[in-house]
Structures are given as structure tokens and as C-alpha cells.
Amino acid sequence: MRALYSPPLLSRKARIGCKLHISAMKIRTRKFLGTIALLLLVVVWSLLGMTAAQTPWLANSGLLQAVFYVVAGIGWVLPAMPIVSWMSRPDRG
């Protein structure tokens, strides 16, 4: 942890495969693009969920509906986690 007005910490290097990767994109740009990606993910996920919820085999079973809505409601978090971690990666020093 650093003090309130201290200089920023050194950039964190993320390992991708066996190579070191330092992002050249500024954090503001990553957050903007990540926000757009998250909004697109939520819209597409909800449209696909609504489409799948209307299938006859799912619409006729209360138990399957309950399981489906729990999985569909929590499931979007898994693809969103890499986007959020990419967005919060610090700038290069």
C-alpha cells in the first residue's frame, strides 16, 4: 500500500504463457474499451438467456427453470472476470 500522494507503483508484469507482457495501452483507454465490452457481454448474455428460456423443454419444468435462471444469472461473471482484470491492470511505469 502506498501513501495518498506518493508516486505510482512500478508497473506489474503479467505472464502470458512464458512471455512477459506489459500493456502499452493507458488505463483510461482500457477502462473505456472494457466498459463497452462488459455492456456488450451483458446485452448478448441476456438476449441469449431470454431465447434459451423460451425453449419448450425448459418452459415446461419449474425445477429446470430455477436451475437455468441461477446459472444464467451468475454465469456472466465468468467471462467478465478477465475483462475486469485487464481493465484494472496498471499503466507502464
N, C-alpha and C positions, 0 to 999 in steps of 0.2 A: 504494500500500500504506500502511496506517496502523499505528500502534503498538498494542500489545496492549490498553491501557486508554484509548485515545483515544475521543472521541465518534464516533458512527456517521457515515458519509459522507452527503452530501446525496443525496436520492432521485434515482434515474435515471429519466428520462422516456423512455418507449418511443414511437416513432412508429408509429401505426396509420393507414394511408392517409396523409392530410395533416394529421390532427389529433394533438395531443399527448395522451397518455393517462397518467394517474397512477393507479395502483391504490389504492383506498381500503381494500382488504382487508389485514389483518395477515398477516405471513409465516407465522405458525403455522397460521392458517386455510388459507392457500393450500397449505401443505405437507400438511396433513391431507387436503384435498379432492384434491390432486394424487396423493397416495398411493393413495387409493381409486380414482381414475381410472386410474392405472397398473395396479393389481391387476385391475380390470375389463378393461382392454385386454389384459393377458396371458392372462386366462382365456378371453375371447372369441376372441382370436387363436389360442390353442392348440386350442380346440374347432373352430374353422373349419379350421385346418390338419389336424387329425385327420380331419375329414369329407372334405376335399379329397383327402387321401392315400389314401382308400379307393376312389376312383373307378377303374373298371376300366382306363381308358386309362393311368392313372398307375401303378397297381399292377402292370401287366404289363411295364413298361420300367424297367430298372435305371438307365439314364442319366437319364431324366426324373425318377426318384425322387431321384437325387443332386442335380440342379439344383433341384427343388422344395424339398427339405429345407434347402438352403443359403439359398434366397430366403426361405423361411418362417422360418428361424431368425434371419436378420438383418433381415428386413423389418419386424418390430415396432418396431425402433428409430426408424424414420422418423416414425410417428405419436407416439412417446413423446417425441421431442425438443422439440416445442412445449410439451408439458405440463411437462417438467422446467425449461425456460427460464421458463415462467410461475411455477412454484413458487419459483424462486430469485430472482425479482425483489425488490429491496429495498423496505422499507417507506417510506411517505411521511415526509418529514422534518418 
